[in-house]
Amino acid sequence: MELGWFLSMLMFLWIAAVTPGPNNMLLTSSTANFGFIRTLPLMLGIMIGMQLLLLLVAAGVGSIIIAYPPIAFSPQDFRQFIFGLAGMEDCDFPL
């Protein structure tokens, strides 16, 4: 891996780890409500998710999606998928 790519991924990781984004807010809230021990599975899930995200970025999934646009999901498709997982088949209200 070239140094430029490595430094840009390192900067992304640093910013994602220290900014008060949704993961950090969720961990803070969960630790305050349930304690450190019961929050450990959430921490593990967030760490695995970040590693998976970086692995996909490093593997070049973005360039594959740009080269083959039909495999990309639209925000509407993603919304229907998430609501389907939640058991809400009708999602007529806008987000």
C-alpha positions in Angstrom: 0.0 0.0 0.0 1.3 3.4 -0.9 2.1 5.9 1.9 -0.5 8.4 0.7 -3.3 5.8 0.9 -2.1 4.6 4.3 -2.0 8.1 5.7 -5.5 9.0 4.4 -7.0 5.8 5.9 -5.1 6.5 9.2 -6.5 10.1 9.2 -10.1 8.7 8.6 -9.7 6.2 11.4 -8.4 8.9 13.8 -11.2 11.3 13.0 -13.9 8.5 13.2 -12.5 7.3 16.6 -12.3 10.7 18.4 -15.2 12.7 17.0 -18.4 12.5 19.0 -20.3 10.5 16.3 -23.1 8.1 16.8 -20.8 5.2 17.9 -19.3 7.2 20.7 -22.6 8.7 21.8 -24.1 5.2 21.8 -21.2 3.8 23.8 -21.4 6.7 26.3 -25.1 6.3 26.8 -25.0 2.5 27.0 -22.2 2.6 29.6 -24.0 5.1 31.7 -27.2 3.1 31.6 -26.0 -0.5 31.7 -22.4 -0.4 33.0 -19.1 -1.2 31.5 -19.4 -5.0 31.4 -22.8 -5.1 29.7 -21.5 -2.6 27.1 -18.6 -4.8 26.1 -20.5 -6.6 23.3 -21.5 -3.2 21.8 -17.9 -2.1 21.9 -16.8 -5.3 20.1 -19.5 -4.9 17.5 -18.4 -1.3 16.8 -14.8 -2.3 16.5 -15.6 -5.2 14.1 -17.8 -2.8 12.1 -15.0 -0.2 11.8 -12.5 -2.9 10.7 -15.0 -4.2 8.2 -15.5 -0.7 6.8 -11.8 -0.2 6.4 -11.3 -3.6 4.9 -14.0 -2.8 2.3 -12.5 0.6 1.5 -9.0 -0.9 1.2 -10.3 -3.7 -1.0 -11.7 -1.1 -3.4 -15.4 -1.7 -3.2 -16.0 1.9 -4.0 -14.3 1.6 -7.4 -16.3 -1.6 -8.1 -19.6 0.3 -7.4 -18.5 3.2 -9.6 -17.6 0.8 -12.4 -20.9 -1.2 -12.1 -23.6 1.2 -11.0 -26.5 -1.3 -11.1 -25.1 -3.1 -8.0 -25.2 0.0 -5.9 -28.2 0.5 -3.6 -30.2 3.6 -3.7 -31.1 5.3 -0.4 -34.7 4.1 -1.0 -33.6 0.5 -1.4 -31.6 0.7 1.8 -34.5 2.3 3.7 -36.9 -0.5 2.6 -34.3 -3.1 3.6 -33.9 -1.6 7.1 -37.6 -1.2 7.6 -38.2 -4.8 6.4 -35.7 -6.0 9.0 -37.6 -4.1 11.6 -40.9 -5.7 10.5 -42.3 -2.5 9.1 -43.4 -3.5 5.6 -45.2 -0.2 4.9 -42.8 2.8 5.1 -44.9 5.5 3.5 -43.6 8.3 5.7 -40.6 10.3 4.5 -37.3 10.3 6.4 
